[in-house]
Amino acid sequence: MSREWQPIETAPKNRIIDLLFRGDERIVDCIWYCGEWWSCEQRDPVVCVSYGPSQPTHWMDLPEPPK
């Protein structure tokens, strides 16, 4: 798991990414789909949002939860 901000080009595209960054905005629960990053915060396809040309620039995994 990466616990530092990484360039978006290195983000895995086969799973949900916990945290993305774009400009001054943090975006949670995103997935790569049809060549774009989509945010599905409620994990419901009906409320998914494409970031289109204003794509995220960095990504990071969240740390493990406390035990």
N, CA, C and O atoms as a CHARMM CRD file, in Angstrom:
* protein
*
  268
    1    1 MET  N      0.82800  -1.19400   0.00000 PROA 1      0.00000
    2    1 MET  CA     0.00000   0.00000   0.00000 PROA 1      0.00000
    3    1 MET  C      0.86500   1.24700   0.00000 PROA 1      0.00000
    4    1 MET  O      1.87800   1.32600   0.69400 PROA 1      0.00000
    5    2 SER  N      0.45000   2.19500  -0.77700 PROA 2      0.00000
    6    2 SER  CA     1.16400   3.45900  -0.82600 PROA 2      0.00000
    7    2 SER  C      0.54400   4.42900   0.17000 PROA 2      0.00000
    8    2 SER  O     -0.66200   4.67100   0.13400 PROA 2      0.00000
    9    3 ARG  N      1.36200   4.98600   1.05900 PROA 3      0.00000
   10    3 ARG  CA     0.85500   5.92300   2.05800 PROA 3      0.00000
   11    3 ARG  C      1.35300   7.33300   1.80800 PROA 3      0.00000
   12    3 ARG  O      1.29700   8.18800   2.69200 PROA 3      0.00000
   13    4 GLU  N      1.83600   7.57100   0.60800 PROA 4      0.00000
   14    4 GLU  CA     2.23300   8.91000   0.18500 PROA 4      0.00000
   15    4 GLU  C      1.53600   9.19500  -1.14100 PROA 4      0.00000
   16    4 GLU  O      1.15400   8.27200  -1.86000 PROA 4      0.00000
   17    5 TRP  N      1.37200  10.48400  -1.46200 PROA 5      0.00000
   18    5 TRP  CA     0.76200  10.84000  -2.73400 PROA 5      0.00000
   19    5 TRP  C      1.64100  10.34600  -3.87700 PROA 5      0.00000
   20    5 TRP  O      2.85200  10.56200  -3.88100 PROA 5      0.00000
   21    6 GLN  N      1.01600   9.68200  -4.84400 PROA 6      0.00000
   22    6 GLN  CA     1.70200   9.12700  -6.00900 PROA 6      0.00000
   23    6 GLN  C      1.12800   9.76300  -7.27100 PROA 6      0.00000
   24    6 GLN  O     -0.03600  10.16500  -7.27400 PROA 6      0.00000
   25    7 PRO  N      1.91600   9.86600  -8.34700 PROA 7      0.00000
   26    7 PRO  CA     1.37600  10.38400  -9.60800 PROA 7      0.00000
   27    7 PRO  C      0.22900   9.49600 -10.09600 PROA 7      0.00000
   28    7 PRO  O      0.28100   8.27400  -9.95700 PROA 7      0.00000
   29    8 ILE  N     -0.78800  10.10800 -10.65900 PROA 8      0.00000
   30    8 ILE  CA    -1.97800   9.37200 -11.08900 PROA 8      0.00000
   31    8 ILE  C     -1.64600   8.28500 -12.11200 PROA 8      0.00000
   32    8 ILE  O     -2.36200   7.28800 -12.20700 PROA 8      0.00000
   33    9 GLU  N     -0.57200   8.46800 -12.87400 PROA 9      0.00000
   34    9 GLU  CA    -0.18600   7.45700 -13.87200 PROA 9      0.00000
   35    9 GLU  C      0.16000   6.12000 -13.23000 PROA 9      0.00000
   36    9 GLU  O      0.10300   5.08400 -13.89300 PROA 9      0.00000
   37   10 THR  N      0.51900   6.12700 -11.94800 PROA 10     0.00000
   38   10 THR  CA     0.89300   4.88500 -11.26800 PROA 10     0.00000
   39   10 THR  C     -0.27800   4.23400 -10.53900 PROA 10     0.00000
   40   10 THR  O     -0.10700   3.17500  -9.93600 PROA 10     0.00000
   41   11 ALA  N     -1.45600   4.83900 -10.57900 PROA 11     0.00000
   42   11 ALA  CA    -2.61700   4.30500  -9.85300 PROA 11     0.00000
   43   11 ALA  C     -3.09100   2.99200 -10.46600 PROA 11     0.00000
   44   11 ALA  O     -3.15800   2.87200 -11.69000 PROA 11     0.00000
   45   12 PRO  N     -3.42000   2.00700  -9.63300 PROA 12     0.00000
   46   12 PRO  CA    -3.97900   0.76600 -10.15400 PROA 12     0.00000
   47   12 PRO  C     -5.34300   1.02900 -10.78900 PROA 12     0.00000
   48   12 PRO  O     -6.13800   1.80900 -10.26600 PROA 12     0.00000
   49   13 LYS  N     -5.60100   0.38900 -11.89000 PROA 13     0.00000
   50   13 LYS  CA    -6.85900   0.62500 -12.59900 PROA 13     0.00000
   51   13 LYS  C     -7.77000  -0.59900 -12.53700 PROA 13     0.00000
   52   13 LYS  O     -8.70700  -0.72900 -13.32400 PROA 13     0.00000
   53   14 ASN  N     -7.48500  -1.49000 -11.59500 PROA 14     0.00000
   54   14 ASN  CA    -8.28500  -2.70500 -11.49200 PROA 14     0.00000
   55   14 ASN  C     -9.01600  -2.81100 -10.15100 PROA 14     0.00000
   56   14 ASN  O     -9.49400  -3.88600  -9.78900 PROA 14     0.00000
   57   15 ARG  N     -9.10300  -1.70500  -9.41900 PROA 15     0.00000
   58   15 ARG  CA    -9.79500  -1.71800  -8.13600 PROA 15     0.00000
   59   15 ARG  C    -10.19300  -0.29600  -7.75500 PROA 15     0.00000
   60   15 ARG  O     -9.75000   0.66900  -8.37900 PROA 15     0.00000
   61   16 ILE  N    -11.02000  -0.17500  -6.74000 PROA 16     0.00000
   62   16 ILE  CA   -11.40400   1.14200  -6.24100 PROA 16     0.00000
   63   16 ILE  C    -10.21400   1.76100  -5.52700 PROA 16     0.00000
   64   16 ILE  O     -9.55800   1.10600  -4.71700 PROA 16     0.00000
   65   17 ILE  N     -9.93800   3.01600  -5.82600 PROA 17     0.00000
   66   17 ILE  CA    -8.87500   3.77200  -5.15900 PROA 17     0.00000
   67   17 ILE  C     -9.52900   4.57800  -4.04800 PROA 17     0.00000
   68   17 ILE  O    -10.52900   5.26100  -4.26600 PROA 17     0.00000
   69   18 ASP  N     -8.95500   4.49000  -2.85800 PROA 18     0.00000
   70   18 ASP  CA    -9.55500   5.13800  -1.69800 PROA 18     0.00000
   71   18 ASP  C     -9.52100   6.65800  -1.76600 PROA 18     0.00000
   72   18 ASP  O    -10.47300   7.31200  -1.34200 PROA 18     0.00000
   73   19 LEU  N     -8.44300   7.23300  -2.29000 PROA 19     0.00000
   74   19 LEU  CA    -8.29900   8.68100  -2.21100 PROA 19     0.00000
   75   19 LEU  C     -7.53500   9.20300  -3.41800 PROA 19     0.00000
   76   19 LEU  O     -6.43000   8.74300  -3.70700 PROA 19     0.00000
   77   20 LEU  N     -8.12600  10.16900  -4.12400 PROA 20     0.00000
   78   20 LEU  CA    -7.47800  10.84300  -5.24400 PROA 20     0.00000
   79   20 LEU  C     -7.40900  12.33500  -4.93400 PROA 20     0.00000
   80   20 LEU  O     -8.11600  12.82800  -4.05500 PROA 20     0.00000
   81   21 PHE  N     -6.55800  13.04100  -5.65600 PROA 21     0.00000
   82   21 PHE  CA    -6.39000  14.47400  -5.44800 PROA 21     0.00000
   83   21 PHE  C     -6.41800  15.18100  -6.78600 PROA 21     0.00000
   84   21 PHE  O     -5.83000  14.71200  -7.76100 PROA 21     0.00000
   85   22 ARG  N     -7.11200  16.32400  -6.82800 PROA 22     0.00000
   86   22 ARG  CA    -7.19900  17.12300  -8.04100 PROA 22     0.00000
   87   22 ARG  C     -7.21000  18.58800  -7.62100 PROA 22     0.00000
   88   22 ARG  O     -8.13100  19.03400  -6.93600 PROA 22     0.00000
   89   23 GLY  N     -6.18800  19.33600  -8.03000 PROA 23     0.00000
   90   23 GLY  CA    -6.11500  20.74900  -7.65200 PROA 23     0.00000
   91   23 GLY  C     -6.05900  20.88900  -6.14500 PROA 23     0.00000
   92   23 GLY  O     -5.05100  20.54000  -5.53000 PROA 23     0.00000
   93   24 ASP  N     -7.12600  21.39500  -5.53600 PROA 24     0.00000
   94   24 ASP  CA    -7.17600  21.49200  -4.08100 PROA 24     0.00000
   95   24 ASP  C     -8.31200  20.64600  -3.51600 PROA 24     0.00000
   96   24 ASP  O     -8.80600  20.91200  -2.42100 PROA 24     0.00000
   97   25 GLU  N     -8.72600  19.62200  -4.26900 PROA 25     0.00000
   98   25 GLU  CA    -9.86900  18.80200  -3.87900 PROA 25     0.00000
   99   25 GLU  C     -9.45100  17.35200  -3.67300 PROA 25     0.00000
  100   25 GLU  O     -8.76100  16.77200  -4.51100 PROA 25     0.00000
  101   26 ARG  N     -9.87300  16.76900  -2.54900 PROA 26     0.00000
  102   26 ARG  CA    -9.67900  15.33800  -2.32000 PROA 26     0.00000
  103   26 ARG  C    -10.94700  14.62400  -2.74700 PROA 26     0.00000
  104   26 ARG  O    -12.05500  15.08300  -2.46900 PROA 26     0.00000
  105   27 ILE  N    -10.78000  13.51000  -3.41500 PROA 27     0.00000
  106   27 ILE  CA   -11.90300  12.75100  -3.95300 PROA 27     0.00000
  107   27 ILE  C    -11.78300  11.33400  -3.40500 PROA 27     0.00000
  108   27 ILE  O    -10.70100  10.75000  -3.46200 PROA 27     0.00000
  109   28 VAL  N    -12.86200  10.77000  -2.87900 PROA 28     0.00000
  110   28 VAL  CA   -12.79800   9.43200  -2.29900 PROA 28     0.00000
  111   28 VAL  C    -13.51200   8.40700  -3.15900 PROA 28     0.00000
  112   28 VAL  O    -14.38100   8.74300  -3.96500 PROA 28     0.00000
  113   29 ASP  N    -13.12900   7.14600  -2.97400 PROA 29     0.00000
  114   29 ASP  CA   -13.76100   6.00200  -3.62000 PROA 29     0.00000
  115   29 ASP  C    -13.93300   6.18400  -5.11800 PROA 29     0.00000
  116   29 ASP  O    -15.04500   6.39000  -5.60500 PROA 29     0.00000
  117   30 CYS  N    -12.82700   6.10600  -5.84400 PROA 30     0.00000
  118   30 CYS  CA   -12.85800   6.27600  -7.29600 PROA 30     0.00000
  119   30 CYS  C    -12.47300   4.98800  -8.00500 PROA 30     0.00000
  120   30 CYS  O    -11.78000   4.13200  -7.45500 PROA 30     0.00000
  121   31 ILE  N    -12.93700   4.87800  -9.22400 PROA 31     0.00000
  122   31 ILE  CA   -12.60600   3.72300 -10.04800 PROA 31     0.00000
  123   31 ILE  C    -12.32800   4.19200 -11.47200 PROA 31     0.00000
  124   31 ILE  O    -12.95200   5.13700 -11.95500 PROA 31     0.00000
  125   32 TRP  N    -11.39100   3.52800 -12.13800 PROA 32     0.00000
  126   32 TRP  CA   -11.05800   3.80300 -13.53300 PROA 32     0.00000
  127   32 TRP  C    -12.07000   3.06800 -14.39800 PROA 32     0.00000
  128   32 TRP  O    -12.22600   1.85400 -14.26300 PROA 32     0.00000
  129   33 TYR  N    -12.76100   3.78100 -15.28600 PROA 33     0.00000
  130   33 TYR  CA   -13.78200   3.16400 -16.12800 PROA 33     0.00000
  131   33 TYR  C    -13.85800   3.91200 -17.44800 PROA 33     0.00000
  132   33 TYR  O    -13.98100   5.13700 -17.46400 PROA 33     0.00000
  133   34 CYS  N    -13.78500   3.19300 -18.54200 PROA 34     0.00000
  134   34 CYS  CA   -13.89600   3.77700 -19.89000 PROA 34     0.00000
  135   34 CYS  C    -12.91900   4.93100 -20.09700 PROA 34     0.00000
  136   34 CYS  O    -13.27700   5.93600 -20.70900 PROA 34     0.00000
  137   35 GLY  N    -11.69600   4.80300 -19.59800 PROA 35     0.00000
  138   35 GLY  CA   -10.66700   5.80600 -19.83700 PROA 35     0.00000
  139   35 GLY  C    -10.75400   7.05600 -18.97700 PROA 35     0.00000
  140   35 GLY  O    -10.09000   8.04900 -19.27400 PROA 35     0.00000
  141   36 GLU  N    -11.56400   7.03400 -17.90900 PROA 36     0.00000
  142   36 GLU  CA   -11.69300   8.18400 -17.01000 PROA 36     0.00000
  143   36 GLU  C    -11.81100   7.71200 -15.56800 PROA 36     0.00000
  144   36 GLU  O    -12.19300   6.57100 -15.30800 PROA 36     0.00000
  145   37 TRP  N    -11.48300   8.59200 -14.63800 PROA 37     0.00000
  146   37 TRP  CA   -11.72200   8.32700 -13.21900 PROA 37     0.00000
  147   37 TRP  C    -13.13700   8.73900 -12.87100 PROA 37     0.00000
  148   37 TRP  O    -13.59900   9.81300 -13.25700 PROA 37     0.00000
  149   38 TRP  N    -13.82200   7.87100 -12.13500 PROA 38     0.00000
  150   38 TRP  CA   -15.19500   8.12100 -11.68600 PROA 38     0.00000
  151   38 TRP  C    -15.22700   8.01300 -10.17100 PROA 38     0.00000
  152   38 TRP  O    -14.58000   7.13900  -9.59500 PROA 38     0.00000
  153   39 SER  N    -15.97100   8.89000  -9.52600 PROA 39     0.00000
  154   39 SER  CA   -16.16200   8.82400  -8.08300 PROA 39     0.00000
  155   39 SER  C    -17.54500   8.25900  -7.79700 PROA 39     0.00000
  156   39 SER  O    -18.54400   8.73000  -8.34200 PROA 39     0.00000
  157   40 CYS  N    -17.59400   7.25800  -6.94900 PROA 40     0.00000
  158   40 CYS  CA   -18.85900   6.63000  -6.56600 PROA 40     0.00000
  159   40 CYS  C    -18.90700   6.58300  -5.04500 PROA 40     0.00000
  160   40 CYS  O    -18.82600   5.50800  -4.45100 PROA 40     0.00000
  161   41 GLU  N    -19.03700   7.72600  -4.42600 PROA 41     0.00000
  162   41 GLU  CA   -18.91500   7.80600  -2.97700 PROA 41     0.00000
  163   41 GLU  C    -19.90800   6.92500  -2.24700 PROA 41     0.00000
  164   41 GLU  O    -19.58300   6.38600  -1.18900 PROA 41     0.00000
  165   42 GLN  N    -21.11300   6.76300  -2.78300 PROA 42     0.00000
  166   42 GLN  CA   -22.07400   5.87200  -2.13900 PROA 42     0.00000
  167   42 GLN  C    -22.01000   4.46500  -2.73100 PROA 42     0.00000
  168   42 GLN  O    -22.84200   3.61600  -2.41100 PROA 42     0.00000
  169   43 ARG  N    -21.04100   4.22400  -3.58100 PROA 43     0.00000
  170   43 ARG  CA   -20.88000   2.93700  -4.26200 PROA 43     0.00000
  171   43 ARG  C    -22.15400   2.53200  -4.99900 PROA 43     0.00000
  172   43 ARG  O    -22.51800   1.35700  -5.04000 PROA 43     0.00000
  173   44 ASP  N    -22.81100   3.50700  -5.56700 PROA 44     0.00000
  174   44 ASP  CA   -24.04400   3.30200  -6.31300 PROA 44     0.00000
  175   44 ASP  C    -23.83000   3.89300  -7.70200 PROA 44     0.00000
  176   44 ASP  O    -23.61600   5.10000  -7.81900 PROA 44     0.00000
  177   45 PRO  N    -23.88100   3.07600  -8.76300 PROA 45     0.00000
  178   45 PRO  CA   -23.61600   3.60200 -10.10600 PROA 45     0.00000
  179   45 PRO  C    -24.48800   4.78800 -10.49000 PROA 45     0.00000
  180   45 PRO  O    -24.09200   5.59500 -11.33000 PROA 45     0.00000
  181   46 VAL  N    -25.66000   4.90700  -9.89300 PROA 46     0.00000
  182   46 VAL  CA   -26.55200   6.00900 -10.22800 PROA 46     0.00000
  183   46 VAL  C    -25.96000   7.34900  -9.80400 PROA 46     0.00000
  184   46 VAL  O    -26.25100   8.37000 -10.42700 PROA 46     0.00000
  185   47 VAL  N    -25.13800   7.36700  -8.75800 PROA 47     0.00000
  186   47 VAL  CA   -24.58600   8.63000  -8.27200 PROA 47     0.00000
  187   47 VAL  C    -23.10400   8.80600  -8.61200 PROA 47     0.00000
  188   47 VAL  O    -22.43300   9.66600  -8.04100 PROA 47     0.00000
  189   48 CYS  N    -22.60500   8.00800  -9.52600 PROA 48     0.00000
  190   48 CYS  CA   -21.20500   8.14100  -9.93500 PROA 48     0.00000
  191   48 CYS  C    -21.00500   9.42600 -10.73300 PROA 48     0.00000
  192   48 CYS  O    -21.90600   9.86700 -11.44600 PROA 48     0.00000
  193   49 VAL  N    -19.82800  10.02000 -10.61000 PROA 49     0.00000
  194   49 VAL  CA   -19.49800  11.26200 -11.29200 PROA 49     0.00000
  195   49 VAL  C    -18.19300  11.07000 -12.04900 PROA 49     0.00000
  196   49 VAL  O    -17.20500  10.60900 -11.47700 PROA 49     0.00000
  197   50 SER  N    -18.18200  11.42100 -13.33700 PROA 50     0.00000
  198   50 SER  CA   -16.95000  11.38300 -14.11500 PROA 50     0.00000
  199   50 SER  C    -16.22500  12.70500 -13.92900 PROA 50     0.00000
  200   50 SER  O    -16.85500  13.76100 -13.85900 PROA 50     0.00000
  201   51 TYR  N    -14.90700  12.64900 -13.85100 PROA 51     0.00000
  202   51 TYR  CA   -14.12900  13.87000 -13.73200 PROA 51     0.00000
  203   51 TYR  C    -13.66500  14.38600 -15.08500 PROA 51     0.00000
  204   51 TYR  O    -12.96600  15.39600 -15.15800 PROA 51     0.00000
  205   52 GLY  N    -14.05100  13.69600 -16.16300 PROA 52     0.00000
  206   52 GLY  CA   -13.81200  14.16200 -17.53100 PROA 52     0.00000
  207   52 GLY  C    -12.43400  14.75500 -17.74300 PROA 52     0.00000
  208   52 GLY  O    -11.43800  14.16200 -17.32500 PROA 52     0.00000
  209   53 PRO  N    -12.35300  15.92800 -18.39100 PROA 53     0.00000
  210   53 PRO  CA   -11.04700  16.50700 -18.71500 PROA 53     0.00000
  211   53 PRO  C    -10.28700  17.01000 -17.48000 PROA 53     0.00000
  212   53 PRO  O     -9.07800  17.23000 -17.54600 PROA 53     0.00000
  213   54 SER  N    -10.98000  17.19100 -16.37000 PROA 54     0.00000
  214   54 SER  CA   -10.33200  17.68000 -15.15400 PROA 54     0.00000
  215   54 SER  C     -9.99500  16.48900 -14.25500 PROA 54     0.00000
  216   54 SER  O    -10.46300  16.39400 -13.12000 PROA 54     0.00000
  217   55 GLN  N     -9.18500  15.59900 -14.78300 PROA 55     0.00000
  218   55 GLN  CA    -8.86600  14.35400 -14.09900 PROA 55     0.00000
  219   55 GLN  C     -7.99400  14.57200 -12.86200 PROA 55     0.00000
  220   55 GLN  O     -7.24400  15.54500 -12.79100 PROA 55     0.00000
  221   56 PRO  N     -8.09500  13.65700 -11.88100 PROA 56     0.00000
  222   56 PRO  CA    -7.21200  13.72000 -10.71900 PROA 56     0.00000
  223   56 PRO  C     -5.74400  13.63400 -11.13500 PROA 56     0.00000
  224   56 PRO  O     -5.42000  13.08000 -12.18600 PROA 56     0.00000
  225   57 THR  N     -4.87200  14.18000 -10.31400 PROA 57     0.00000
  226   57 THR  CA    -3.43700  14.20600 -10.61000 PROA 57     0.00000
  227   57 THR  C     -2.61300  13.27700  -9.72900 PROA 57     0.00000
  228   57 THR  O     -1.50400  12.89800 -10.10700 PROA 57     0.00000
  229   58 HSD  N     -3.13700  12.89800  -8.54600 PROA 58     0.00000
  230   58 HSD  CA    -2.40900  12.05700  -7.60100 PROA 58     0.00000
  231   58 HSD  C     -3.36800  11.09000  -6.91200 PROA 58     0.00000
  232   58 HSD  O     -4.58400  11.28100  -6.93400 PROA 58     0.00000
  233   59 TRP  N     -2.80300  10.04900  -6.30100 PROA 59     0.00000
  234   59 TRP  CA    -3.60900   9.07300  -5.57600 PROA 59     0.00000
  235   59 TRP  C     -2.85300   8.58500  -4.35100 PROA 59     0.00000
  236   59 TRP  O     -1.63500   8.73700  -4.25300 PROA 59     0.00000
  237   60 MET  N     -3.60200   7.98800  -3.40800 PROA 60     0.00000
  238   60 MET  CA    -2.99800   7.42800  -2.19700 PROA 60     0.00000
  239   60 MET  C     -3.98000   6.42200  -1.59700 PROA 60     0.00000
  240   60 MET  O     -5.19000   6.64800  -1.60600 PROA 60     0.00000
  241   61 ASP  N     -3.45300   5.30700  -1.07300 PROA 61     0.00000
  242   61 ASP  CA    -4.27800   4.37000  -0.31400 PROA 61     0.00000
  243   61 ASP  C     -4.43200   4.89800   1.10300 PROA 61     0.00000
  244   61 ASP  O     -3.52900   5.53500   1.64600 PROA 61     0.00000
  245   62 LEU  N     -5.59400   4.62300   1.69400 PROA 62     0.00000
  246   62 LEU  CA    -5.77000   4.98000   3.10100 PROA 62     0.00000
  247   62 LEU  C     -5.00600   3.97300   3.95700 PROA 62     0.00000
  248   62 LEU  O     -4.81800   2.82800   3.54600 PROA 62     0.00000
  249   63 PRO  N     -4.56700   4.38800   5.14000 PROA 63     0.00000
  250   63 PRO  CA    -3.88200   3.42100   6.01900 PROA 63     0.00000
  251   63 PRO  C     -4.86700   2.37500   6.52900 PROA 63     0.00000
  252   63 PRO  O     -6.08000   2.55600   6.42700 PROA 63     0.00000
  253   64 GLU  N     -4.34600   1.28500   7.07600 PROA 64     0.00000
  254   64 GLU  CA    -5.17800   0.26800   7.68000 PROA 64     0.00000
  255   64 GLU  C     -5.92700   0.86900   8.85600 PROA 64     0.00000
  256   64 GLU  O     -5.38800   1.73400   9.54700 PROA 64     0.00000
  257   65 PRO  N     -7.16600   0.42900   9.10200 PROA 65     0.00000
  258   65 PRO  CA    -7.89100   0.94900  10.26900 PROA 65     0.00000
  259   65 PRO  C     -7.25200   0.48300  11.57900 PROA 65     0.00000
  260   65 PRO  O     -6.53900  -0.52000  11.59700 PROA 65     0.00000
  261   66 PRO  N     -7.50300   1.20400  12.67200 PROA 66     0.00000
  262   66 PRO  CA    -6.95000   0.78300  13.96200 PROA 66     0.00000
  263   66 PRO  C     -7.48300  -0.58600  14.36700 PROA 66     0.00000
  264   66 PRO  O     -8.57900  -0.99000  13.97800 PROA 66     0.00000
  265   67 LYS  N     -6.69300  -1.27400  15.14300 PROA 67     0.00000
  266   67 LYS  CA    -7.10800  -2.61200  15.60600 PROA 67     0.00000
  267   67 LYS  C     -7.65300  -2.54100  17.00700 PROA 67     0.00000
  268   67 LYS  O     -8.05200  -3.56200  17.56700 PROA 67     0.00000
